Amino acid sequence: MTLNAVLCGCGAMSKGWLRAIKETPALAEAIEVTGLVDVNLAAAEALAAEFGLNRALIGTDLSDVIASARADIVFDVVIPVARFNVVSTALKAGCHVLSEKPMAASLAEGTALIDLAAETGKIHAIIQNRRFISGVRRMRRFVESGAIGDLTGIHCDFFIAPHFGGFREDMDNVLLVDMAIHTFDAARFVAGKTPLAVYCVERNPKGSWYRHGACANATFEFSDDVIFTYRGSWCAEGERTSWESQWRLVGSRGMLTWNGDETFRAAVAGEERGLLRGFTPVDVPGPERDEETRGHASVIAGFVDAIRTGRRPETASCDNIRSLAMVFGAVESARTGKRVVISA
């Protein structure tokens, strides 16, 4: 059965979604984009032309387009402040919803959307595409293998200087809310632990072209005494890190590092006597399932499978709210200067 989809929010981010569908035969067969919605009709029309969506209905009113396009699903790619209205409108109209991150502009709104999805019996999931890449899947598999013993720490560095223009440069807490959630969510996934508390310092450094919060340093406490630290900046000119961050996993027997690209190094304690005991390199196996490493396409495929089978998707909002809680816990800690307990 082909699912009719309405895409709401026709800015640059939407192209990644449509490209994933177009370039993945199984998704192109499973989904037909029958409607496009944007407050800027010209943006929707341009998107339709670029992707050959000649039969898609175009409008500014989501409810009207959902009804006219006979939508089964809504792809929500709007800016965060508009997310609650878009998702609630779609769920109430009987549609399953796949949302861009973050899943809501507040924890209260996120909880309300989870409740509404349960009430309507529809799926609401989040396109946390960065956990669906080879490097993150390899780290998770490596941790689960026990190769470096019990995980005790995850440490991530993210230093990039993108000049986006547009809404991001006027956001509050821009790094934490718009970008860090990718690394926070991936760390939670790799660790397989529950976030418990956070202490965060946030700044907008000299030279920043963002209005607020382009730099943040956070320390999270996870369950089982695992620590996750994040150091990040969106105004760090010079030699940058990967968009996926640079990672170091520390275990009770050894460590793994990943540069966010293709380079993995892992080693366990050696047997030399003395102050430092050396190390023995170990292999880092590839991902267990290649179909889980295709970013947007993997998330959308899981969403479609959940609709067809009734299984809960990996990034269902009822789970993803824990990643959102990490973000807003860090924001609250930065605001108050205090350690914040994460309750979601």
LONU-779092 format. One record per residue (C-alpha): y, z, x negated; residue in one letter. Coordinates in Angstrom, 3 decimals. Layout:
LONU-779092
+----------+----------+----------+------+
!       yy !       zz !       xx ! type !
+----------+----------+----------+------+
!        Y !        Z !        X !    a !
...
+----------+----------+----------+------+
***
This chain:
LONU-779092
+----------+----------+----------+------+
!       yy !       zz !       xx ! type !
+----------+----------+----------+------+
!    0.000 !    0.000 !    0.000 !    m !
!    3.394 !   -0.993 !   -1.363 !    t !
!    6.033 !    1.726 !   -1.229 !    l !
!    9.540 !    0.785 !   -0.140 !    n !
!   12.105 !    2.394 !   -2.428 !    a !
!   15.825 !    2.969 !   -2.073 !    v !
!   17.656 !    3.617 !   -5.326 !    l !
!   20.760 !    5.775 !   -4.938 !    c !
!   23.187 !    5.710 !   -7.857 !    g !
!   23.548 !    2.319 !   -9.526 !    c !
!   25.130 !    3.296 !  -12.835 !    g !
!   23.769 !    2.748 !  -16.331 !    a !
!   20.985 !    5.347 !  -15.975 !    m !
!   19.391 !    3.420 !  -13.113 !    s !
!   18.575 !    0.497 !  -15.388 !    k !
!   15.962 !    2.533 !  -17.249 !    g !
!   14.200 !    3.233 !  -13.964 !    w !
!   14.244 !   -0.377 !  -12.781 !    l !
!   13.228 !   -1.697 !  -16.190 !    r !
!   10.202 !    0.623 !  -16.233 !    a !
!    9.100 !   -0.656 !  -12.828 !    i !
!    9.702 !   -4.309 !  -13.683 !    k !
!    7.877 !   -4.148 !  -17.022 !    e !
!    4.856 !   -2.182 !  -15.757 !    t !
!    2.601 !   -4.438 !  -13.643 !    p !
!    0.992 !   -1.569 !  -11.729 !    a !
!    4.400 !   -0.184 !  -10.763 !    l !
!    5.810 !   -3.609 !   -9.893 !    a !
!    2.874 !   -4.017 !   -7.534 !    e !
!    3.148 !   -0.507 !   -6.082 !    a !
!    6.920 !   -0.374 !   -5.492 !    i !
!    9.403 !   -2.710 !   -3.854 !    e !
!   13.064 !   -1.779 !   -4.175 !    v !
!   14.327 !   -2.538 !   -0.674 !    t !
!   17.703 !   -0.811 !   -0.882 !    g !
!   20.498 !    0.077 !   -3.291 !    l !
!   23.158 !    2.709 !   -2.574 !    v !
!   26.341 !    3.467 !   -4.484 !    d !
!   29.869 !    4.531 !   -3.632 !    v !
!   30.889 !    1.483 !   -5.663 !    n !
!   29.454 !   -1.568 !   -3.911 !    l !
!   30.245 !   -3.767 !   -6.892 !    a !
!   27.981 !   -1.629 !   -9.099 !    a !
!   25.108 !   -1.977 !   -6.633 !    a !
!   25.642 !   -5.717 !   -6.325 !    e !
!   25.710 !   -6.136 !  -10.103 !    a !
!   22.486 !   -4.138 !  -10.460 !    l !
!   20.792 !   -6.248 !   -7.788 !    a !
!   21.831 !   -9.427 !   -9.579 !    a !
!   20.688 !   -8.159 !  -12.985 !    e !
!   17.211 !   -7.210 !  -11.774 !    f !
!   16.714 !   -9.999 !   -9.245 !    g !
!   16.676 !   -7.662 !   -6.240 !    l !
!   17.789 !  -10.422 !   -3.910 !    n !
!   16.188 !   -8.921 !   -0.805 !    r !
!   17.466 !   -5.383 !   -1.311 !    a !
!   19.893 !   -4.037 !    1.252 !    l !
!   23.106 !   -2.753 !   -0.297 !    i !
!   25.346 !   -0.044 !    1.121 !    g !
!   27.346 !    3.098 !    0.565 !    t !
!   25.660 !    5.302 !    3.201 !    d !
!   22.256 !    6.611 !    2.108 !    l !
!   21.027 !    7.491 !    5.602 !    s !
!   21.825 !    4.021 !    6.927 !    d !
!   20.148 !    2.229 !    4.035 !    v !
!   17.049 !    4.467 !    4.219 !    i !
!   16.643 !    3.579 !    7.888 !    a !
!   17.381 !   -0.131 !    7.529 !    s !
!   15.234 !   -0.545 !    4.415 !    a !
!   12.354 !    1.460 !    5.928 !    r !
!   12.203 !    3.552 !    2.791 !    a !
!    9.168 !    5.596 !    1.806 !    d !
!   10.757 !    6.929 !   -1.365 !    i !
!   14.227 !    7.505 !   -2.763 !    v !
!   15.085 !    7.265 !   -6.435 !    f !
!   17.979 !    9.670 !   -6.989 !    d !
!   20.059 !    8.629 !  -10.004 !    v !
!   23.411 !   10.095 !   -8.983 !    v !
!   25.604 !   12.452 !  -11.001 !    i !
!   24.493 !   16.121 !  -10.844 !    p !
!   27.189 !   17.322 !   -8.427 !    v !
!   25.999 !   14.796 !   -5.818 !    a !
!   22.289 !   15.537 !   -6.207 !    r !
!   21.869 !   18.182 !   -3.513 !    f !
!   23.313 !   16.007 !   -0.757 !    n !
!   21.320 !   12.954 !   -1.813 !    v !
!   17.978 !   14.753 !   -2.111 !    v !
!   18.383 !   16.779 !    1.079 !    s !
!   19.396 !   13.643 !    3.012 !    t !
!   16.359 !   11.755 !    1.714 !    a !
!   13.877 !   14.568 !    2.379 !    l !
!   15.186 !   15.074 !    5.913 !    k !
!   14.811 !   11.338 !    6.491 !    a !
!   11.112 !   11.609 !    5.644 !    g !
!   11.209 !   10.214 !    2.107 !    c !
!    9.568 !   11.422 !   -1.062 !    h !
!   12.178 !   11.813 !   -3.817 !    v !
!   12.171 !   11.311 !   -7.571 !    l !
!   15.376 !   12.691 !   -9.099 !    s !
!   17.211 !   12.270 !  -12.358 !    e !
!   17.640 !   15.492 !  -14.320 !    k !
!   18.939 !   18.134 !  -13.905 !    p !
!   17.208 !   18.703 !  -10.565 !    m !
!   20.232 !   20.535 !   -9.127 !    a !
!   23.726 !   21.708 !   -9.977 !    a !
!   22.690 !   25.370 !   -9.551 !    s !
!   19.545 !   27.470 !   -9.227 !    l !
!   20.421 !   28.207 !   -5.606 !    a !
!   20.570 !   24.495 !   -4.816 !    e !
!   17.340 !   23.907 !   -6.729 !    g !
!   15.544 !   26.607 !   -4.749 !    t !
!   16.890 !   25.187 !   -1.489 !    a !
!   15.564 !   21.721 !   -2.376 !    l !
!   12.129 !   23.147 !   -3.216 !    i !
!   12.074 !   24.907 !    0.152 !    d !
!   13.179 !   21.742 !    1.951 !    l !
!   10.488 !   19.653 !    0.248 !    a !
!    7.874 !   22.180 !    1.375 !    a !
!    9.311 !   22.257 !    4.893 !    e !
!    9.282 !   18.463 !    5.231 !    t !
!    5.935 !   18.032 !    3.492 !    g !
!    7.426 !   15.578 !    1.008 !    k !
!    7.221 !   15.386 !   -2.771 !    i !
!   10.292 !   16.119 !   -4.862 !    h !
!    9.827 !   15.510 !   -8.581 !    a !
!   12.112 !   15.121 !  -11.592 !    i !
!   12.114 !   12.303 !  -14.145 !    i !
!   11.749 !   14.459 !  -17.261 !    q !
!   10.862 !   11.332 !  -19.212 !    n !
!   11.247 !   12.956 !  -22.629 !    r !
!    8.065 !   15.001 !  -22.209 !    r !
!    6.236 !   11.711 !  -21.582 !    f !
!    6.499 !   10.332 !  -25.111 !    i !
!    3.880 !   10.192 !  -27.832 !    s !
!    5.444 !   12.828 !  -30.088 !    g !
!    5.685 !   15.510 !  -27.425 !    v !
!    2.161 !   14.818 !  -26.161 !    r !
!    0.842 !   15.021 !  -29.725 !    r !
!    2.514 !   18.388 !  -30.282 !    m !
!    1.075 !   19.784 !  -27.061 !    r !
!   -2.411 !   18.577 !  -27.979 !    r !
!   -2.059 !   19.984 !  -31.497 !    f !
!   -0.994 !   23.401 !  -30.215 !    v !
!   -3.874 !   23.460 !  -27.734 !    e !
!   -6.338 !   22.623 !  -30.530 !    s !
!   -5.536 !   25.877 !  -32.313 !    g !
!   -5.179 !   24.044 !  -35.638 !    a !
!   -2.300 !   26.300 !  -36.755 !    i !
!   -3.568 !   29.372 !  -34.945 !    g !
!   -1.596 !   31.069 !  -32.206 !    d !
!    1.838 !   29.576 !  -31.625 !    l !
!    4.605 !   32.028 !  -32.529 !    t !
!    7.749 !   29.892 !  -32.704 !    g !
!    9.336 !   26.552 !  -31.818 !    i !
!   12.564 !   25.557 !  -33.543 !    h !
!   14.598 !   22.469 !  -32.628 !    c !
!   17.703 !   20.850 !  -34.100 !    d !
!   19.730 !   18.237 !  -32.222 !    f !
!   22.838 !   16.796 !  -33.870 !    f !
!   24.239 !   13.516 !  -32.534 !    i !
!   27.727 !   12.192 !  -31.754 !    a !
!   27.575 !    9.839 !  -28.741 !    p !
!   30.846 !    8.505 !  -27.345 !    h !
!   29.793 !    7.959 !  -23.734 !    f !
!   33.111 !    7.955 !  -21.958 !    g !
!   32.870 !    8.606 !  -18.225 !    g !
!   31.852 !   11.769 !  -16.383 !    f !
!   30.071 !   13.505 !  -19.280 !    r !
!   33.253 !   13.921 !  -21.267 !    e !
!   34.760 !   15.953 !  -18.417 !    d !
!   31.707 !   18.143 !  -17.640 !    m !
!   31.431 !   21.892 !  -18.080 !    d !
!   28.661 !   22.938 !  -20.507 !    n !
!   27.993 !   19.278 !  -21.200 !    v !
!   25.356 !   19.663 !  -23.920 !    l !
!   23.365 !   22.380 !  -22.166 !    l !
!   23.458 !   20.828 !  -18.708 !    v !
!   23.216 !   17.116 !  -19.428 !    d !
!   21.099 !   16.883 !  -22.580 !    m !
!   19.527 !   20.126 !  -23.774 !    a !
!   17.344 !   20.305 !  -20.672 !    i !
!   15.220 !   17.530 !  -22.222 !    h !
!   14.429 !   19.644 !  -25.268 !    t !
!   14.130 !   22.846 !  -23.239 !    f !
!   11.639 !   21.201 !  -20.880 !    d !
!    9.664 !   19.673 !  -23.751 !    a !
!    9.508 !   23.027 !  -25.570 !    a !
!    8.253 !   24.754 !  -22.441 !    r !
!    5.605 !   22.042 !  -22.074 !    f !
!    4.524 !   22.111 !  -25.726 !    v !
!    4.282 !   25.904 !  -25.783 !    a !
!    2.561 !   26.192 !  -22.424 !    g !
!    4.474 !   29.442 !  -21.968 !    k !
!    6.894 !   30.924 !  -19.452 !    t !
!   10.580 !   31.345 !  -20.398 !    p !
!   11.593 !   34.998 !  -20.006 !    l !
!   15.085 !   35.478 !  -21.471 !    a !
!   17.811 !   33.769 !  -23.488 !    v !
!   20.820 !   34.530 !  -25.664 !    y !
!   23.219 !   31.626 !  -26.222 !    c !
!   26.493 !   30.941 !  -28.017 !    v !
!   28.378 !   27.839 !  -26.869 !    e !
!   31.466 !   26.246 !  -28.379 !    r !
!   33.576 !   23.102 !  -28.149 !    n !
!   34.237 !   22.467 !  -31.856 !    p !
!   37.318 !   21.016 !  -33.473 !    k !
!   37.208 !   17.248 !  -33.230 !    g !
!   35.160 !   17.248 !  -30.030 !    s !
!   36.029 !   14.511 !  -27.534 !    w !
!   34.331 !   16.435 !  -24.740 !    y !
!   36.308 !   18.801 !  -22.546 !    r !
!   33.832 !   21.697 !  -22.734 !    h !
!   30.653 !   22.932 !  -24.389 !    g !
!   29.648 !   20.157 !  -26.789 !    a !
!   27.841 !   22.593 !  -29.121 !    c !
!   25.301 !   25.336 !  -28.371 !    a !
!   22.907 !   27.656 !  -30.183 !    n !
!   20.263 !   29.387 !  -28.076 !    a !
!   17.328 !   31.714 !  -28.658 !    t !
!   14.719 !   31.908 !  -25.902 !    f !
!   11.990 !   34.489 !  -25.463 !    e !
!    8.788 !   32.979 !  -24.049 !    f !
!    5.702 !   34.787 !  -22.812 !    s !
!    3.120 !   35.941 !  -25.392 !    d !
!    5.874 !   36.733 !  -27.922 !    d !
!    6.709 !   33.082 !  -28.597 !    v !
!   10.307 !   32.384 !  -29.679 !    i !
!   12.096 !   29.074 !  -29.104 !    f !
!   15.382 !   28.371 !  -30.875 !    t !
!   17.718 !   25.453 !  -30.203 !    y !
!   20.680 !   24.347 !  -32.300 !    r !
!   22.581 !   21.385 !  -30.920 !    g !
!   25.800 !   19.414 !  -30.967 !    s !
!   27.003 !   16.290 !  -29.203 !    w !
!   29.969 !   15.862 !  -31.534 !    c !
!   28.216 !   15.992 !  -34.922 !    a !
!   29.359 !   12.889 !  -36.796 !    e !
!   27.400 !   11.770 !  -39.845 !    g !
!   23.668 !   11.402 !  -40.418 !    e !
!   22.179 !   12.308 !  -37.078 !    r !
!   18.887 !   13.708 !  -35.866 !    t !
!   16.620 !   11.870 !  -33.467 !    s !
!   17.497 !   11.918 !  -29.772 !    w !
!   14.214 !   13.822 !  -29.414 !    e !
!   15.436 !   16.573 !  -31.812 !    s !
!   13.778 !   17.669 !  -35.035 !    q !
!   10.937 !   20.128 !  -34.431 !    w !
!    9.156 !   22.881 !  -36.330 !    r !
!    6.203 !   24.657 !  -34.735 !    l !
!    5.119 !   27.888 !  -36.394 !    v !
!    1.659 !   29.302 !  -35.825 !    g !
!   -0.286 !   32.275 !  -37.108 !    s !
!   -2.133 !   30.041 !  -39.610 !    r !
!    0.280 !   27.209 !  -40.389 !    g !
!    3.117 !   24.941 !  -39.300 !    m !
!    3.841 !   21.491 !  -37.911 !    l !
!    7.061 !   19.507 !  -38.304 !    t !
!    8.132 !   16.394 !  -36.402 !    w !
!   11.267 !   14.434 !  -37.155 !    n !
!   11.548 !   13.195 !  -33.565 !    g !
!   10.398 !    9.730 !  -34.572 !    d !
!    7.146 !    8.775 !  -36.316 !    e !
!    6.818 !   11.421 !  -39.026 !    t !
!    4.495 !   14.371 !  -38.454 !    f !
!    3.500 !   16.870 !  -41.113 !    r !
!    1.155 !   19.786 !  -40.570 !    a !
!   -0.433 !   22.276 !  -42.916 !    a !
!   -2.290 !   25.562 !  -42.849 !    v !
!   -2.221 !   28.388 !  -45.368 !    a !
!   -3.845 !   27.655 !  -48.717 !    g !
!   -6.085 !   29.906 !  -50.774 !    e !
!   -3.986 !   30.312 !  -53.918 !    e !
!   -3.397 !   33.856 !  -55.108 !    r !
!    0.093 !   35.185 !  -55.712 !    g !
!    3.430 !   35.385 !  -53.947 !    l !
!    3.058 !   32.012 !  -52.194 !    l !
!   -0.412 !   30.852 !  -51.265 !    r !
!    0.252 !   27.141 !  -51.046 !    g !
!   -0.920 !   25.030 !  -48.149 !    f !
!   -3.554 !   22.585 !  -47.040 !    t !
!   -2.428 !   19.516 !  -45.044 !    p !
!   -4.123 !   18.842 !  -41.718 !    v !
!   -4.119 !   15.759 !  -39.516 !    d !
!   -2.130 !   15.538 !  -36.287 !    v !
!   -4.193 !   13.552 !  -33.757 !    p !
!   -2.611 !   10.948 !  -31.517 !    g !
!   -1.937 !   11.566 !  -27.835 !    p !
!   -4.991 !   12.095 !  -25.687 !    e !
!   -3.938 !    9.564 !  -23.018 !    r !
!   -1.696 !    6.621 !  -23.865 !    d !
!   -0.648 !    6.226 !  -20.236 !    e !
!    1.188 !    9.551 !  -20.546 !    e !
!    3.462 !    8.292 !  -23.352 !    t !
!    5.552 !    5.643 !  -21.606 !    r !
!    8.599 !    7.661 !  -20.625 !    g !
!   10.072 !    6.631 !  -17.291 !    h !
!    7.033 !    4.515 !  -16.443 !    a !
!    4.668 !    7.467 !  -16.903 !    s !
!    6.761 !    9.737 !  -14.681 !    v !
!    7.100 !    7.106 !  -11.948 !    i !
!    3.359 !    6.361 !  -12.110 !    a !
!    2.577 !   10.059 !  -11.709 !    g !
!    4.961 !   10.240 !   -8.762 !    f !
!    3.275 !    7.284 !   -7.042 !    v !
!   -0.159 !    8.770 !   -7.719 !    d !
!    0.933 !   12.088 !   -6.203 !    a !
!    2.083 !   10.331 !   -3.032 !    i !
!   -1.233 !    8.513 !   -2.727 !    r !
!   -3.557 !   11.392 !   -3.613 !    t !
!   -1.676 !   14.501 !   -2.538 !    g !
!   -1.850 !   15.937 !   -6.049 !    r !
!    1.197 !   17.765 !   -7.355 !    r !
!    3.036 !   15.708 !   -9.995 !    p !
!    3.523 !   17.275 !  -13.414 !    e !
!    7.303 !   17.351 !  -12.990 !    t !
!    7.382 !   18.614 !   -9.407 !    a !
!   10.601 !   20.459 !   -8.644 !    s !
!    8.710 !   23.699 !   -7.997 !    c !
!    7.710 !   23.650 !  -11.682 !    d !
!   10.784 !   21.950 !  -13.123 !    n !
!   13.042 !   24.694 !  -11.808 !    i !
!   11.805 !   26.787 !  -14.746 !    r !
!   13.439 !   24.290 !  -17.110 !    s !
!   16.573 !   24.346 !  -14.968 !    l !
!   16.537 !   28.150 !  -15.154 !    a !
!   16.508 !   27.907 !  -18.949 !    m !
!   19.669 !   25.798 !  -18.779 !    v !
!   21.551 !   28.051 !  -16.398 !    f !
!   20.325 !   31.155 !  -18.200 !    g !
!   21.815 !   29.745 !  -21.407 !    a !
!   25.045 !   28.873 !  -19.598 !    v !
!   25.298 !   32.403 !  -18.194 !    e !
!   24.572 !   33.969 !  -21.573 !    s !
!   27.246 !   31.815 !  -23.211 !    a !
!   29.721 !   32.859 !  -20.523 !    r !
!   29.007 !   36.580 !  -20.671 !    t !
!   28.004 !   36.985 !  -24.308 !    g !
!   24.868 !   38.826 !  -23.178 !    k !
!   21.108 !   38.301 !  -23.187 !    r !
!   20.090 !   36.904 !  -19.788 !    v !
!   16.724 !   37.392 !  -18.102 !    v !
!   15.288 !   34.150 !  -16.694 !    i !
!   13.965 !   34.800 !  -13.219 !    s !
!   12.696 !   31.430 !  -11.902 !    a !
+----------+----------+----------+------+
***
